[in-house]
Amino acid sequence: MATREKRLAQFDGSGEPPPDQPVEVLCEDHSGTYQLPFACRWVDGQWRNEKTGGAVEATVVGWRLPRANSI
C-alpha cells in the first residue's frame, strides 16, 4: 500500500487548478488517501464532478493534471 507521502507526491498540483480543465484529485478520510474515480473541476471555490456537476463531498488533499488514458 502506498504511503500518504508517496501519494501526495504524485498529486503535485499547487494552488488552484486551471478553471477550464478537468483534473484528478486525491482525497483523504479516516481510512487513508484515495483517488476519486472521476475527473473534477474547481468551480467557484468548490470541487465538482466533471460530468455531473455535483459537489465533491470529500476532503481533497491534492490534485494533478490528468495522466494519459486515466480519465
Sequence and secondary structure as in RCSB ss.txt:
>XXXX:A:sequence
MATREKRLAQFDGSGEPPPDQPVEVLCEDHSGTYQLPFACRWVDGQWRNEKTGGAVEATVVGWRLPRANSI
>XXXX:A:secstr
   HHHHHHH    SS  TTS BEEEEEETTEEEE SS EEEETTEEEETTT  B  SEEEEEE   TT  
